[in-house]
């Protein structure tokens, strides 16, 4: 018999009051560790055991408006709730079990919805490093993981996916591999000793459905404090946590790891007012190459409808491919985006009022394809005033990008304002993006896209390892992109070789525009040729407009710009004196402050001549 102290009795009494309150508010409890599907589900001590049991009640119409579902434990199952068939259940809150639900600690903890199935009973195949276990036939296995729960690298990434091989014999010879045939699953953990998979913990991930938790046609629904791991499907869009066709709904304090096409987000005919708040997601499979080899950590997408008033706030996107047992990218060719927003299949659908605020987007090493980008946007509403962030359909505020490669402005409606953001694109050189730029317009589509950087810090490295006379570009401009910079600092840190050229603004054709105000453009290292504008000899003057800017580390000599004024009946401004001779507000769009050369808005790189640099 358990004897409770006075404190415990007081706490127990409080628990009963909370239980009574929860019952009055129609709260349902599901505990994967201690629950019983034969119980009522109405109190912590009478919790259901499975999500499937709650779904039965939901589908039977027994869940009323604004009720709460409380979860505890680890669930090896998914749950799909369709509110269009049960509209009386709108306003549902799904949240984690807390100490207030169970003050005496019956079973509190973070609920996790997992897509992997543990496998035990491994037998070693002779004296080889291959082990076998019996599983059910006919599985469509997407991955096999070994030691995944305890495998976290120095960057905080989960790893432990084995690589699929076509035969048991190849599995026997290939470290870190798996093979499945009939009812036999074979694994080779990649260790030199005979460590049993039972000691490490091995499971398979069968092809999943929509998500770990998928809610359809939700209105005013909240998911708070739920984790979802290992929901994989290489053939269709699978999330860790998903809402389809939702409006006025939220994900709060949720986390996903190692999912397929998306981590956390909204899709389908997404409506207005949806939010992702204080969430953390990372690790993506992406889809198969012949489907759509991409993955998005956070998605705010709509199919055929406009959406307004969405928010992604205080969240972190970890952009990397699934990692094998050696910590290497399982699918390094997959293109992985931090945040994706847009509409499709409707020519007039637009994104209005999407705020991405106080978020962090982290890219890691080579774990993603060349054009993996922090933000992938389309169909943003055109700004009525492109120099005013409040008029943009998509605004990113106080958002940080770490180890990014490229911001790829492509497609119709890449209209976005970046305000007070720290943007690190130092991987541009690593990914071979020096010819086109770290911030680049992809294809010429006419004057459709406006991008504003206001009070931002942009750091990039466009060093070209191929040697001299190759252009390296920070901003690549093309017809269809109108670029605005206001009080923004751009630093390029490449250590380029002799005569190698770097250009802040490079016109890929003669139609993109740039308008810079009170901004600073600097080269951190005095090597190679460091130009402000390039390939702009035939660019109309009104497409290149600099006022009150500061230039640091430009090369000595006549390389500030390739623009040749006489082509347009204007003075030749390629020299330092010519560049600085225009007045503020010059209608030709080349003013930089009206200061003479000796009073510096341009600082020379120093006394190091290009020809003295190492080849």
Secondary structure, DSSP 8 states (H G I E B T S, - for coil): -----HHHHHHHHHHHHHHHHHHHTTEEEEETTT--TTS-SSSGGG-BS-HHHHHHHHHTT---TT-EEEEESEESS-EEEETTT-GGGTT-EEEEB-TTT-TT-SS-B-EEEE-EEEE---EE-TTSSEEEEE--TT--EEEEEESGGG-B-TTS-B--B-EE-SSHHHHHHSTTEEEEETTEEEEE-S-SS---HHHH-EEEEE---SEEEEEES-BS-EEESEEEEEE--SSS--EEEEEES-BS-EEES-EEEEESSEEEEEESS--SS-EEES-EEEEE----TTT--EEEEEEEEEESS-EES-EEES-EEEEEE-BBTTS-BTTTTSEEEEEEEEEES-TT--EESEEEES-EEEE-TT-S-TT-BSEEE-SB---SSTT-GGG-SEEEES-EEES--BEEE-STT--EEEES-EEEETTTTTTT-TTT-SEEE-S--SS-EEEEEES-EEEE----TT-TT-EEEEEEE-TTEEEEEES-EEEE-----TT-EEEEEEESSS--EEEEES-EEEESS--SEEEEEES-TTS-GGGEEEES-EEEEE-SSS-S----GGGGTS----SHHHHT-S-TT-TTS----S--GGG-SEEE--S--GGGS--
